[in-house]
């Protein structure tokens, strides 16, 4: 009887899923990203802008709308995505000026027998302010917004802060985790948009400061063992067990 129990225990292990050790980009998975300053949809004229964006060692700078380095920046996600943005002015009639960034992340699981869960951490800091020396004559406004969209173009993360005149600096800090689960052979892309806007009617001072970080922290693989016994093999196994049981019963009856 002990032999039968041992064999059935081994059979159950073969049929159950196994979970492997979590790691970054294990064999059979890929993750790459692109981040770009949208110089077509950004407008900087009277404000001062100092931005940087990077994926690991791949980085670029933007000063008053002029990019130094590559745009877009693309790389494998072995390092974080960073966006650092500063847009502001003192005693300026800026009318309406704005900055835009786009970024895309592509995930792929080419494994034939494993699911892959891509886990991300994010950290966001946003601070804006707007003021006017003659608030009954002049007006000013500043805002900063970050949105992440899933593969169906639905927003799953939104962070925003805004400031009207003379209410002081307004700050938002946010952090957390999200993940995507890919079945064997599945791929998906998700993306995001960062935008900062400043507006003034008359002489005003304003600033918009943002730091955003997106990090792929782990990739968890779950493998389903596909080497299950065939129908013939199972029939043979249980027939052998039955024959062994009958022989043992017959010996017990003869010994009585």
TITOR-417110 format. One line per 8 residues: number of its first residue (from 1); their letters; for each residue x, z negated, y negated of N, C-alpha, C. Coordinates in steps of 0.2 Angstrom, whole numbers, always signed. Atoms other than C-alpha are relative to their C-alpha. Layout:
// residues N
NUM = A = X:Z:Y:X:Z:Y:X:Z:Y  ...
***
This chain:
// residues 256
1 = XXXXXXXX = +4:+0:+6:+0:+0:+0:+4:+0:-6  -4:+0:+6:+14:-4:-12:+3:+7:-2  -2:-7:+1:+21:+14:-10:-5:+4:-4  +5:-4:+4:+4:+21:-15:-1:-2:-7  +1:+3:+7:+3:+10:-30:+6:+3:-5  -6:-2:+3:+21:+15:-35:-1:+8:-2  +0:-7:+1:+17:+34:-33:-6:+1:-5  +6:-1:+5:+0:+33:-43:+3:-2:-7
9 = XXXXXXXX = -3:+2:+6:+10:+24:-57:+4:+5:-3  -4:-6:+2:+22:+38:-58:-4:+6:-2  +4:-6:+2:+8:+51:-58:-3:-1:-7  +4:+1:+7:-1:+42:-73:+5:+1:-6  -5:-1:+5:+16:+42:-83:+1:+7:-1  -1:-7:+1:+17:+61:-80:-5:+3:-4  +6:-3:+3:+0:+64:-87:-2:-3:-7  +1:+3:+7:+1:+53:-103:+4:+3:-5
17 = XXXXXXXX = -4:-3:+6:+7:+59:-120:+6:-5:-1  -5:+5:+2:+24:+52:-125:+2:+1:-8  -2:-1:+7:+30:+49:-143:+7:-1:-1  -8:+0:+1:+48:+53:-148:+1:-4:-7  -2:+4:+5:+58:+44:-161:-1:+4:-7  +1:-3:+6:+54:+48:-179:+6:+2:-3  -6:-3:+4:+67:+59:-189:-2:+5:-5  +1:-6:+5:+69:+71:-203:+1:+6:+3
25 = XXXXXXXX = -1:-7:-2:+66:+89:-199:+3:+0:+7  -2:-1:-7:+68:+88:-180:+0:+7:+2  +0:-7:-2:+71:+104:-170:-7:+2:+1  +6:-3:-1:+56:+115:-171:-5:-1:-6  +4:+1:+6:+50:+109:-188:+4:+3:-6  -3:-2:+6:+54:+116:-205:-4:-2:-6  +3:+2:+6:+50:+110:-223:+4:+3:-6  -3:-2:+6:+55:+119:-239:-5:+0:-6
33 = XXXXXXXX = +4:+0:+6:+49:+119:-257:+3:+4:-6  -2:-4:+6:+50:+128:-273:-3:-4:-6  +3:+3:+6:+48:+120:-291:+2:+5:-5  -1:-5:+5:+47:+131:-306:-3:-2:-7  +2:+0:+7:+46:+129:-325:-4:+6:-2  +4:-6:+1:+32:+140:-330:+1:+2:-8  -1:-3:+6:+39:+149:-345:-5:+4:-3  +5:-5:+2:+25:+161:-346:-6:-4:-3
41 = XXXXXXXX = +5:+4:+2:+12:+147:-348:+2:-6:-4  -2:+6:+4:+22:+135:-358:+1:+3:-7  -1:-2:+7:+23:+136:-377:+3:-6:-4  -3:+5:+4:+36:+126:-387:+3:+4:-6  -2:-3:+6:+39:+130:-405:+3:-5:-5  -2:+5:+5:+40:+115:-417:+2:-6:+4  -2:+7:-3:+42:+101:-404:+7:+1:+3  -6:+0:-4:+58:+96:-395:-1:-1:+7
49 = XXXXXXXX = +1:+1:-8:+59:+98:-376:+7:-1:+3  -6:+0:-4:+72:+92:-364:-3:-2:+7  +3:+1:-6:+67:+94:-346:+5:+1:+5  -5:-1:-6:+76:+94:-329:-5:+0:+6  +4:+0:-6:+69:+99:-312:+5:+2:+6  -5:-1:-5:+78:+99:-295:-3:-1:+7  +1:+1:-7:+78:+99:-276:+7:-2:+3  -7:+2:-2:+93:+89:-271:+5:+3:-5
57 = XXXXXXXX = -6:-2:+4:+109:+98:-277:-3:+6:-4  +3:-6:+3:+98:+113:-283:-3:-3:-7  +3:+3:+6:+94:+109:-302:+1:+5:-5  +0:-4:+7:+90:+117:-319:-2:-5:-5  +2:+3:+7:+88:+111:-337:-4:+5:-4  +4:-3:+5:+76:+116:-350:+0:-3:-6  +0:+3:+7:+79:+114:-368:-4:+5:-5  +4:-4:+4:+66:+120:-380:-3:+6:+2
65 = XXXXXXXX = +3:-6:-3:+59:+132:-368:+5:+5:+3  -6:-5:-3:+76:+140:-363:+3:-4:+6  -3:+3:-6:+81:+137:-345:+7:+2:+1  -7:-1:-2:+99:+134:-340:+0:-1:+8  -1:+0:-8:+101:+138:-321:-6:+4:+3  +5:-4:-4:+89:+145:-308:-7:-2:-2  +7:+1:+1:+70:+146:-311:-4:+5:+4  +1:+7:-3:+62:+143:-299:+7:-2:+4
73 = XXXXXXXX = -5:+3:-5:+73:+131:-288:-3:-1:+6  +3:+0:-6:+70:+133:-270:+6:-3:+5  -5:+3:-5:+78:+122:-255:-4:-3:+5  +3:+4:-5:+75:+114:-239:-1:-7:-2  +2:+7:+2:+67:+97:-241:+4:-5:+4  -4:+6:-2:+82:+86:-236:+1:-5:-5  -1:+4:+6:+82:+79:-253:-7:+0:-4  +6:+0:+4:+68:+74:-266:-1:+6:-5
81 = XXXXXXXX = +2:-4:+6:+59:+85:-278:+0:-4:-6  +0:+3:+6:+62:+79:-296:-3:+4:-5  +2:-3:+6:+53:+83:-312:+1:-5:-5  -1:+5:+6:+59:+74:-328:-2:+4:-6  +2:-4:+6:+50:+80:-344:-1:-4:-6  +1:+4:+6:+51:+75:-362:-2:+6:-5  +3:-5:+5:+41:+84:-376:-2:-5:-6  +2:+4:+5:+39:+77:-393:+3:+2:-7
89 = XXXXXXXX = -3:-2:+7:+42:+78:-412:-2:-6:-5  +1:+5:+5:+42:+67:-428:-2:+4:-6  +2:-3:+7:+33:+71:-444:-1:+8:+0  +1:-7:-1:+28:+88:-438:-7:+3:+1  +6:-3:-1:+13:+99:-439:+1:+5:+6  -1:-4:-6:+14:+106:-421:-6:+5:+2  +6:-4:-2:-3:+113:-420:-2:-2:+8  +1:+2:-7:-4:+114:-400:+5:+3:+4
97 = XXXXXXXX = -6:-2:-4:+11:+115:-389:-1:-3:+7  +1:+2:-7:+12:+113:-370:+5:+2:+5  -5:-2:-5:+23:+113:-355:-3:+0:+7  +2:+0:-7:+19:+118:-337:+5:+1:+5  -4:+0:-6:+27:+116:-320:-5:+2:+6  +3:-1:-6:+22:+123:-303:+4:-2:+6  -4:+0:-6:+28:+118:-286:-4:+1:+6  +4:-2:-7:+24:+123:-268:+5:-3:+5
105 = XXXXXXXX = -3:+2:-6:+29:+115:-251:-3:+3:+6  +2:-3:-6:+29:+124:-235:+2:-4:+6  -2:+4:-6:+28:+115:-218:-2:+5:+6  +1:-4:-6:+29:+123:-201:+2:-4:+6  -2:+3:-7:+29:+116:-183:-1:+6:+5  -1:-6:-5:+35:+130:-171:+0:-3:+7  +0:+3:-7:+34:+118:-156:-6:+3:+4  +5:-2:-5:+24:+124:-141:-4:-6:+3
113 = XXXXXXXX = +4:+6:-4:+19:+106:-135:+1:-6:-4  -1:+6:+4:+22:+94:-150:-4:+1:-6  +2:+0:+7:+12:+89:-165:+5:-3:-4  -5:+2:+5:+22:+85:-181:-4:-3:-6  +3:+3:+6:+16:+73:-194:+6:-1:-6  -4:+0:+6:+25:+76:-211:-2:-6:-5  +2:+5:+4:+25:+60:-221:+4:+0:-7  -3:-1:+7:+29:+60:-240:-2:-6:-4
121 = XXXXXXXX = +0:+6:+5:+32:+46:-253:+0:+4:-7  +0:-3:+7:+28:+50:-271:+1:-6:-5  +0:+5:+5:+32:+40:-287:+0:+4:-7  +2:-3:+6:+25:+45:-304:+1:-5:-6  +0:+4:+7:+29:+38:-322:-2:+4:-5  +2:-4:+6:+20:+44:-337:-1:-4:-6  +1:+4:+6:+20:+38:-355:-1:+5:-6  +2:-5:+5:+12:+47:-370:-1:-5:-6
129 = XXXXXXXX = +2:+3:+6:+10:+42:-388:-1:+5:-6  +1:-5:+5:+3:+50:-404:-2:-5:-6  +2:+4:+6:+2:+44:-422:+1:+4:-6  +0:-4:+7:-1:+50:-440:+0:-5:-5  -1:+4:+5:+4:+42:-456:-6:+0:-5  +7:+0:+4:-13:+47:-464:-5:+2:+5  +5:-1:-5:-25:+45:-450:-7:+2:-2  +6:-3:+2:-40:+49:-460:+0:+7:-3
137 = XXXXXXXX = -2:-7:+2:-32:+66:-465:+2:+4:+6  -4:-3:-6:-21:+70:-450:-3:-2:+6  +2:+2:-6:-24:+70:-432:+5:+2:+5  -5:-2:-5:-13:+70:-416:-3:-3:+7  +2:+2:-7:-15:+69:-397:+5:+2:+5  -5:-2:-5:-4:+69:-382:-3:-2:+7  +2:+2:-7:-7:+69:-363:+5:+3:+5  -4:-2:-6:+2:+71:-346:-4:-1:+6
145 = XXXXXXXX = +4:+0:-6:-6:+76:-330:+4:+3:+6  -3:-3:-6:+0:+79:-312:-5:+0:+5  +5:-1:-5:-11:+86:-298:+3:+3:+6  -2:-3:-6:-7:+89:-280:-6:+3:+4  +6:-3:-3:-18:+101:-270:+2:+1:+7  -2:-1:-7:-19:+103:-251:-1:+7:+2  +0:-7:-2:-19:+119:-241:-7:+4:-1  +6:-3:+1:-37:+122:-245:-1:+0:-8
153 = XXXXXXXX = +0:+0:+7:-33:+121:-264:-5:-6:-3  +3:+6:+2:-42:+104:-265:+4:-5:-3  -4:+6:+3:-35:+90:-276:+0:-6:+4  +0:+6:-4:-29:+75:-266:+4:-5:-4  -4:+5:+4:-18:+67:-279:-1:+2:-7  +1:-1:+7:-22:+65:-298:+3:-6:-4  -3:+6:+4:-12:+55:-311:+0:+3:-7  +1:-3:+7:-16:+57:-330:+0:-6:-5
161 = XXXXXXXX = +0:+4:+6:-13:+48:-346:+0:+3:-6  +1:-3:+7:-18:+52:-364:+1:-5:-5  +0:+4:+6:-16:+45:-381:-2:+3:-6  +2:-2:+6:-25:+47:-397:+4:-3:-6  -4:+2:+5:-18:+43:-414:+0:-8:-1  -1:+7:+2:-11:+25:-418:-3:-5:+5  +2:+5:-5:-16:+16:-402:+6:-2:+4  -6:+2:-4:+2:+14:-396:+1:+4:+6
169 = XXXXXXXX = -2:-4:-6:+11:+21:-381:-5:-2:+6  +4:+1:-5:+0:+23:-366:+4:+2:+7  -4:-1:-5:+8:+22:-349:-4:-1:+7  +2:+0:-7:+4:+25:-330:+5:+1:+4  -5:+0:-6:+15:+21:-315:-4:+0:+6  +3:-1:-6:+9:+27:-298:+5:+1:+5  -4:-1:-6:+16:+27:-281:-4:+0:+7  +3:+0:-6:+11:+30:-263:+2:+4:+5
177 = XXXXXXXX = -2:-4:-5:+11:+39:-247:-6:+5:+2  +5:-4:-4:+2:+54:-239:+3:+4:+5  -2:-4:-6:+4:+65:-224:-4:+6:+2  +3:-6:-3:+0:+81:-215:+2:+0:+7  -1:-1:-8:-2:+83:-196:-1:+7:+2  +0:-7:-2:+2:+100:-189:+0:+0:+7  +0:-1:-7:-3:+105:-172:+6:+5:+2  -5:-4:-2:+9:+115:-161:-1:+7:-2
185 = XXXXXXXX = +1:-6:+3:+12:+132:-169:-3:+1:-7  +3:-1:+6:+4:+128:-185:+4:-1:-6  -4:+0:+6:+10:+130:-203:-5:-1:-6  +4:+1:+6:+3:+125:-220:+4:+0:-6  -3:+1:+6:+7:+125:-238:-4:-4:-5  +4:+3:+5:+2:+113:-252:+4:+0:-6  -3:-1:+6:+6:+113:-270:-2:-5:-6  +2:+4:+5:+5:+105:-287:+1:+3:-7
193 = XXXXXXXX = -1:-3:+7:+4:+107:-306:+1:-6:-4  -2:+5:+6:+12:+96:-320:-1:+4:-6  +1:-3:+7:+6:+99:-338:+0:-5:-5  -1:+4:+6:+10:+91:-354:-3:+3:-6  +3:-3:+6:+0:+94:-370:+1:-4:-6  +0:+4:+6:+3:+89:-388:-4:+4:-5  +5:-4:+5:-9:+93:-403:+1:-4:-6  +0:+3:+6:-8:+89:-421:-3:+4:-5
201 = XXXXXXXX = +3:-3:+5:-18:+93:-436:+3:-4:-6  -4:+4:+6:-6:+89:-451:+6:-3:+3  -6:+3:-1:+9:+79:-451:-1:-6:+6  +1:+5:-5:+11:+68:-435:+6:-1:+4  -6:+1:-5:+23:+61:-422:-3:-2:+6  +3:+1:-6:+20:+61:-404:+6:+1:+6  -5:-1:-6:+29:+61:-387:-4:+0:+7  +2:+0:-7:+26:+64:-369:+6:+0:+5
209 = XXXXXXXX = -6:+1:-4:+38:+57:-356:-3:+0:+7  +3:+0:-7:+35:+60:-337:+6:+1:+5  -5:-1:-5:+46:+57:-322:-4:+0:+7  +4:-1:-6:+39:+63:-305:+5:+1:+6  -4:-1:-5:+47:+62:-288:-4:+0:+7  +4:-1:-6:+41:+68:-271:+5:+1:+6  -5:+0:-5:+51:+64:-255:-3:+0:+7  +2:+0:-7:+49:+69:-237:+4:-5:+4
217 = XXXXXXXX = -4:+5:-3:+53:+53:-228:+1:+0:+7  +0:-1:-7:+49:+56:-210:-4:+5:+3  +4:-4:-4:+43:+68:-197:-1:-3:+7  +2:+3:-7:+34:+60:-182:-2:+5:+5  +2:-5:-5:+33:+71:-167:-4:-4:+6  +3:+2:-6:+21:+68:-152:-1:+5:+5  -1:-6:-6:+24:+78:-136:-5:-2:+5  +4:+0:-6:+11:+81:-123:+4:+3:+6
225 = XXXXXXXX = -3:-3:-6:+19:+83:-106:-4:+5:+4  +4:-5:-3:+13:+100:-99:+1:+1:+7  -2:-1:-7:+21:+99:-82:-5:-4:+5  +5:+4:-4:+5:+92:-74:+0:+3:+7  +0:-3:-7:+3:+94:-55:-6:+5:+1  +5:-5:-1:-7:+109:-49:-5:-3:+4  +6:+2:-4:-24:+108:-40:+2:-1:+7  -3:+1:-7:-15:+111:-24:+4:-6:+1
233 = XXXXXXXX = -4:+6:+0:-2:+98:-27:-4:-6:+0  +4:+6:+0:-15:+85:-31:-4:-1:+6  +3:+0:-7:-25:+90:-15:+4:-3:+5  -4:+2:-5:-10:+88:-5:+2:-8:-1  -2:+7:+1:-5:+71:-13:-6:-5:+3  +5:+5:-2:-22:+63:-10:-2:+0:+7  +0:+0:-7:-23:+70:+7:+5:-4:+4  -5:+4:-3:-7:+62:+12:-1:-7:-1
241 = XXXXXXXX = +1:+7:+0:-12:+46:+5:-6:-2:+4  +5:+2:-5:-28:+46:+15:+2:+0:+7  -3:+1:-7:-19:+50:+31:+4:-6:+1  -4:+6:-1:-7:+36:+28:-4:-6:+0  +4:+6:+0:-21:+24:+25:-4:+0:+7  +3:+0:-6:-30:+30:+41:+5:-3:+6  -5:+2:-5:-14:+27:+51:+1:-7:+0  -1:+7:+0:-11:+10:+44:-6:-4:+2
249 = XXXXXXXX = +6:+4:-3:-29:+5:+48:+0:+0:+7  +0:+0:-7:-27:+11:+66:+5:-4:+3  -5:+5:-2:-11:+1:+68:-3:-7:+0  +3:+6:+1:-20:-14:+61:-5:-2:+6  +6:+1:-5:-35:-12:+74:+4:-1:+7  -3:+1:-7:-23:-10:+89:+4:-6:+0  -4:+6:+0:-13:-25:+84:-5:-6:+1  +5:+5:+0:-29:-36:+84:-1:-2:+8
***
